[in-house]
Amino acid sequence: LMFKKKPEALLLVFDKPGCHGIWMLGMRFPIDLVFVDSEKRVVDVFEGIKPVSWNPRTWKIYKPRKPVKYALELPEGSVKNAKNPQVLIRDLLISSLKLKT
């Protein structure tokens, strides 16, 4: 979502499971970030992550506690506003993976 002008959902699929980091450099809006393992279980959720400036002292890398295969970047508030965040995340993950195959 770097350099995009408006938020949208983005699924990142990593080649191998790992503790892959995500940072907010170049982002223009806050997002929710969900890390999902290869069994499609939610490992970590970060809500309302704010963009950072070009000053390296403001940079933060968000990493999951356990190895993951996927990261979902969602518009800010998607997780909080969902009636059932687990179902929202599962459905987004499944629909995104179907589009990639």
N, C-alpha and C positions, 0 to 999 in steps of 0.2 A: 504493500500500500504506500510505499515511499513515493512522495511527490504527487500522489493523487489529490484531487481537489475536494472530493467528497468521500465519506466513509462507505465501504461496502464489505461484504464478507469475503475472506480470502483463506483458502486452505493451502497450507504448506505441507508437502509430503517429503519426508527425508529419505534418502537412500537406505540408511540403516538406523535402527533405534539408537538414541543417544541423548545426552543432556544438552541439546542444541539451544543456543541463546538467541534471543530476539532483542533488538534495540529500537529506539524510536527516532533515530537521526533521520531527518528529511521528512518526517511526518508533519501533517498540517492540522491534525485533529486527534483527540484522545480515542483510544480503542479498548475493548475487552480482549484479553488473550487467554486462550484455552489450550493447554497441552494434553494430548491424548496418546495413550500407549498403543502398541500394535494389536492389542486385544479390544481396542476401541473403548477403553475405560478412561475416564477423566483423571489425570494425575494432578494437575494444578490449574487454578483459575486466577488471573490477575484482572481486576476490574478498574476501568477508568484510568488507564495508563496515559499519562500526559506526554506530549511531544517535548523534545529537549532542544536546547539551543546548539549552536555550532561550537560552543565552549566545551572542550572535553571534560571539564570538571562536572558538568551537568549530566553526563552520559551514564546510563545504567543499563546493564544487560539482564534481561529476565530469563531465568533458566528453570526448568522443572526439577523437582526433587528426585525423580527417577527417570530412566531412559524413556523417550517417547518416539513415536513414528510420525506423529502429526502435530501441527499447531494450527489453530483456527484464530484468525484475526477478525474480530467482529466490531461493528459500530458500538461506540460507548453506550452502555445501558442495556445492551442486548441480553446479557445474562441476568441482570437485576430485574428487568421488565418481563422476562419469560415466566409463565405460570409454573413451568417445571424446567429449570435450566438443564438438567440431565437429558431430558427428552429433546429439547431444542438442539443441544450440542450433538446428540446422536443422530437426529434427523438431518442436520446440516452436514455432518460428516458423511453419512450414507449417500445423500443426494450429490455431494461434491465428488465423491469417489466414483459414482456411476457416470458422471459427466466426463471424468478423466479416462475411462476405459473405452 
